[in-house]
Amino acid sequence: MAHITIEPATADRFDDAEHALSGGGDGYGCQCQWWMMPNSEWDRTTREQREGMLRAEFDVGPPPALIAYVDGEAAGWVRVGPRHRQVRLGRTRKLAPNSQEPWDDESVWTVSCFVVRKQHRGQGLNARLLDAAIDYARASGARVIEAYPFDPDAGKKIPVNDLYHGVVSTFEAAGFREVARPQPHLAIVSLDLAG
């Protein structure tokens, strides 16, 4: 059985993060910056510039994500942190009007992006990453965690690259409750950490 550990994405683990992000899908090109800037800024940045932005997040801290290791290899990633820092979320029409939490509330965190290298998919890493993200957010003082997963059972084929949102069933299994369904295949889910 594989040995899995999950660690904060600290500056000394930047190369590990790059390895986790480069195992298939859009992670390598995106550098987990999609939610961090408005579309106009995104369109003006290169992959290399986005990598520099991610490195700056690592260097300044706190860790913007967690990294999953399978037998010592960086195999997965989850972005978790204060929602207000991910500016695109607040500008997304499907999300902002449907949240039950004020957008400027710093105690509201979000889990917004998962990446798992192709060879490590199907091992339950997203669930393990989500559990670790909940613990990390709670220990960091978050009051609520919100997320925007897709529902593959809602009748619409979801491209594999769009599954970086996570899937509804994984969040429900971790105790999240659905608070809105802006589209049949897109849910807003929330977990109260104060209770």
Secondary structure in CASP SS format (residue, H / E / C, confidence):
PFRMAT SS
TARGET T0000
AUTHOR 0000-0000-0000
METHOD secondary structure of the structure
MODEL  1
M C 1.00
A C 1.00
H C 1.00
I E 1.00
T E 1.00
I E 1.00
E E 1.00
P E 1.00
A C 1.00
T C 1.00
A H 1.00
D H 1.00
R H 1.00
F H 1.00
D H 1.00
D H 1.00
A H 1.00
E H 1.00
H H 1.00
A H 1.00
L H 1.00
S C 1.00
G C 1.00
G C 1.00
G C 1.00
D C 1.00
G H 1.00
Y H 1.00
G H 1.00
C H 1.00
Q C 1.00
C C 1.00
Q C 1.00
W H 1.00
W H 1.00
M H 1.00
M C 1.00
P C 1.00
N H 1.00
S H 1.00
E H 1.00
W H 1.00
D H 1.00
R C 1.00
T C 1.00
T C 1.00
R H 1.00
E H 1.00
Q H 1.00
R H 1.00
E H 1.00
G H 1.00
M H 1.00
L H 1.00
R H 1.00
A H 1.00
E H 1.00
F H 1.00
D H 1.00
V H 1.00
G C 1.00
P C 1.00
P C 1.00
P C 1.00
A E 1.00
L E 1.00
I E 1.00
A E 1.00
Y E 1.00
V E 1.00
D C 1.00
G C 1.00
E E 1.00
A E 1.00
A E 1.00
G E 1.00
W E 1.00
V E 1.00
R E 1.00
V E 1.00
G E 1.00
P E 1.00
R H 1.00
H H 1.00
R H 1.00
Q C 1.00
V H 1.00
R H 1.00
L H 1.00
G H 1.00
R H 1.00
T C 1.00
R C 1.00
K C 1.00
L C 1.00
A H 1.00
P H 1.00
N H 1.00
S C 1.00
Q C 1.00
E C 1.00
P C 1.00
W C 1.00
D C 1.00
D C 1.00
E C 1.00
S C 1.00
V E 1.00
W E 1.00
T E 1.00
V E 1.00
S E 1.00
C E 1.00
F E 1.00
V E 1.00
V E 1.00
R C 1.00
K H 1.00
Q H 1.00
H H 1.00
R C 1.00
G C 1.00
Q C 1.00
G C 1.00
L H 1.00
N H 1.00
A H 1.00
R H 1.00
L H 1.00
L H 1.00
D H 1.00
A H 1.00
A H 1.00
I H 1.00
D H 1.00
Y H 1.00
A H 1.00
R H 1.00
A H 1.00
S C 1.00
G C 1.00
A C 1.00
R C 1.00
V E 1.00
I E 1.00
E E 1.00
A E 1.00
Y C 1.00
P C 1.00
F E 1.00
D C 1.00
P H 1.00
D H 1.00
A H 1.00
G C 1.00
K C 1.00
K C 1.00
I C 1.00
P C 1.00
V H 1.00
N H 1.00
D H 1.00
L H 1.00
Y H 1.00
H H 1.00
G C 1.00
V E 1.00
V H 1.00
S H 1.00
T H 1.00
F H 1.00
E H 1.00
A H 1.00
A C 1.00
G C 1.00
F C 1.00
R E 1.00
E E 1.00
V E 1.00
A E 1.00
R E 1.00
P E 1.00
Q E 1.00
P C 1.00
H C 1.00
L E 1.00
A E 1.00
I E 1.00
V E 1.00
S E 1.00
L E 1.00
D E 1.00
L C 1.00
A C 1.00
G C 1.00
END
